[in-house]
Amino acid sequence: MRWICAFSHEESLARFAHARGEADHPWEYRTVLGARLLDVMVPLLGVPAGVALDAGGDDGVLFPPVRGVVPDAAAVDLGDDDEEYGVSGGGTR
């Protein structure tokens, strides 16, 4: 699985670059809405991918490629819900 590193502001990107020992050269970046990143860019990669927001920071968050986070076509947890959760049978009570 791949991860796209995203940052909520330039200071977070700078801390990440510094932690990697790569703060001595310019980093190119784009400003993208989070929803567009999850809904458009993740599926375009063609492989399972999630988003790591502010990676390496105290407030970092992971958005894995699962239903409800990325479009179903890019989710890795698709399957028959009944089998996935060990539920069998049906009906009402």
Beta strands, then each sheet from edge to edge (+ up, - down):
strand 1: 2-6
strand 2: 49-53
strand 3: 61-63
sheet 1: 1+ 2+ 3-
end
